[in-house]
Amino acid sequence: MLILNLDNTFTVTFRPNSSLTANSKLKVILMLSIIPILIGIGFSMIGVWLVMPFVGLELAALAYAFYYINSHENDYESITIDDEKLEIRTCYCGEVKVKVLNPYWTKLVQRDLANGELELGLISHGKEILVGKYLTREQRETIAEQLKKRIPCFRV
């Protein structure tokens, strides 16, 4: 989570947790691939070659899992508030969407969900935009307090 205050502008950016570096991902893929390949070769050598298609299927599933992880590696949400606009920028799978709201007409809503999570939404002109997708409950509570201080309808 990154918070910037420049002049009269408040910007916060949320990113998903990504604990593996590119080099670490390669090592994990190799470690998880070598074991089934060696087992498949061993069974093929004793005549049970029908195991090999299932080894290929397992490797394809592993490759897809890491492809999915890599495709979401650069996802983020960003909220920028200044005197004239409240901008919500989301990047999902490389596709950037920008929604601009009037901060004077925007309301922050917080809902406690049945699973114990907190849901944050920004409502303006009858449309709700959920924010804080990559945050924990505690982080959402902190961001809610920060947004309440900066959205004009919450200022005292």
C-alpha positions as CSV (number, residue, x, y, z in Angstrom):
1,M,0.0,0.0,0.0
2,L,1.5,3.4,-1.1
3,I,0.1,6.7,0.2
4,L,1.2,10.0,-1.4
5,N,0.3,13.5,-0.4
6,L,1.3,16.1,-3.0
7,D,0.1,19.6,-2.5
8,N,-3.7,19.1,-2.0
9,T,-3.7,15.6,-3.6
10,F,-4.1,12.3,-1.8
11,T,-3.1,9.1,-3.7
12,V,-3.2,5.6,-2.5
13,T,-2.2,2.5,-4.5
14,F,-3.1,-1.1,-3.6
15,R,-1.3,-4.1,-5.1
16,P,-1.7,-7.9,-4.5
17,N,0.9,-9.7,-2.4
18,S,3.5,-11.1,-4.7
19,S,6.2,-12.8,-2.7
20,L,7.9,-14.8,-5.5
21,T,10.5,-13.1,-7.7
22,A,10.8,-14.1,-11.4
23,N,13.9,-16.2,-10.5
24,S,12.1,-17.9,-7.6
25,K,9.1,-18.7,-9.8
26,L,11.5,-20.4,-12.3
27,K,13.1,-22.5,-9.5
28,V,9.6,-23.5,-8.2
29,I,8.4,-24.6,-11.6
30,L,11.6,-26.6,-12.2
31,M,11.4,-28.3,-8.8
32,L,7.7,-29.1,-9.3
33,S,8.3,-30.4,-12.9
34,I,11.3,-32.6,-12.4
35,I,9.7,-34.9,-9.9
36,P,6.7,-36.0,-12.0
37,I,8.9,-36.3,-15.1
38,L,11.3,-38.6,-13.3
39,I,8.4,-40.7,-11.9
40,G,6.9,-40.9,-15.4
41,I,10.2,-42.0,-16.9
42,G,10.6,-44.6,-14.2
43,F,7.2,-46.1,-14.9
44,S,7.8,-45.9,-18.7
45,M,11.0,-47.9,-18.3
46,I,9.2,-50.7,-16.6
47,G,6.5,-50.8,-19.3
48,V,3.8,-48.6,-17.8
49,W,4.1,-45.9,-20.4
50,L,0.4,-44.9,-20.1
51,V,1.5,-42.7,-17.1
52,M,3.2,-40.2,-19.4
53,P,0.0,-38.5,-20.7
54,F,-1.0,-37.8,-17.1
55,V,2.5,-36.4,-16.4
56,G,1.9,-34.1,-19.4
57,L,-1.5,-33.1,-18.1
58,E,0.0,-32.3,-14.7
59,L,2.7,-30.2,-16.2
60,A,0.1,-28.4,-18.4
61,A,-1.9,-27.6,-15.2
62,L,1.2,-26.3,-13.5
63,A,2.1,-24.1,-16.5
64,Y,-1.4,-22.7,-16.6
65,A,-1.3,-21.9,-12.8
66,F,2.0,-19.9,-13.2
67,Y,0.7,-18.2,-16.4
68,Y,-2.3,-17.0,-14.4
69,I,-0.1,-15.8,-11.5
70,N,2.1,-13.9,-14.0
71,S,-0.8,-12.4,-15.8
72,H,-2.0,-10.8,-12.6
73,E,1.4,-9.8,-11.3
74,N,1.0,-6.1,-12.2
75,D,-2.7,-5.7,-11.1
76,Y,-3.4,-2.6,-8.9
77,E,-6.0,-0.2,-7.6
78,S,-5.3,3.4,-7.2
79,I,-7.5,6.2,-5.6
80,T,-6.6,9.8,-6.1
81,I,-8.5,12.6,-4.5
82,D,-8.0,16.3,-5.1
83,D,-10.3,19.3,-4.9
84,E,-12.0,18.7,-8.2
85,K,-12.2,14.9,-8.7
86,L,-12.0,11.5,-7.1
87,E,-10.3,9.1,-9.5
88,I,-10.3,5.3,-9.2
89,R,-7.9,3.6,-11.5
90,T,-7.9,-0.2,-11.7
91,C,-5.5,-2.5,-13.7
92,Y,-6.6,-6.0,-14.1
93,C,-4.7,-8.4,-16.4
94,G,-3.1,-5.4,-18.1
95,E,-6.4,-3.6,-18.8
96,V,-6.6,-0.2,-17.1
97,K,-10.0,1.3,-16.2
98,V,-10.4,4.8,-14.9
99,K,-13.5,6.1,-13.2
100,V,-13.8,9.7,-12.2
101,L,-16.3,10.9,-9.5
102,N,-17.1,14.2,-8.0
103,P,-15.8,14.1,-4.5
104,Y,-18.6,16.3,-3.2
105,W,-21.2,13.8,-4.4
106,T,-19.3,10.7,-3.3
107,K,-20.2,8.6,-0.2
108,L,-18.1,5.9,1.4
109,V,-19.9,2.8,2.6
110,Q,-18.6,0.0,4.8
111,R,-20.2,-3.3,5.1
112,D,-19.3,-6.2,7.4
113,L,-19.6,-9.5,5.5
114,A,-20.6,-12.8,6.9
115,N,-17.1,-14.2,6.5
116,G,-15.7,-11.4,8.8
117,E,-14.3,-9.3,6.0
118,L,-15.0,-5.6,5.5
119,E,-16.3,-4.3,2.1
120,L,-15.6,-0.8,1.1
121,G,-17.6,1.0,-1.6
122,L,-17.7,4.5,-3.1
123,I,-21.2,5.5,-4.2
124,S,-21.9,8.4,-6.5
125,H,-24.9,9.1,-8.7
126,G,-26.5,5.7,-7.7
127,K,-23.4,3.7,-8.8
128,E,-21.2,1.8,-6.3
129,I,-17.6,1.0,-7.0
130,L,-15.9,-1.5,-4.6
131,V,-12.4,-0.7,-3.6
132,G,-9.7,-2.3,-1.5
133,K,-9.8,-5.7,-3.2
134,Y,-6.1,-6.4,-2.4
135,L,-6.3,-5.3,1.3
136,T,-6.8,-7.1,4.6
137,R,-9.6,-6.0,6.9
138,E,-7.3,-3.9,9.0
139,Q,-5.9,-2.1,6.0
140,R,-9.4,-1.5,4.7
141,E,-10.3,0.1,8.1
142,T,-7.3,2.3,7.9
143,I,-8.1,3.4,4.3
144,A,-11.7,4.0,5.2
145,E,-10.5,6.5,7.9
146,Q,-8.1,8.2,5.5
147,L,-10.9,8.5,2.9
148,K,-13.3,9.9,5.4
149,K,-10.8,12.6,6.2
150,R,-10.4,13.5,2.5
151,I,-13.8,13.2,0.9
152,P,-15.5,16.6,1.4
153,C,-18.9,15.2,2.5
154,F,-17.2,13.7,5.6
155,R,-15.2,16.8,6.6
156,V,-16.4,18.7,9.6
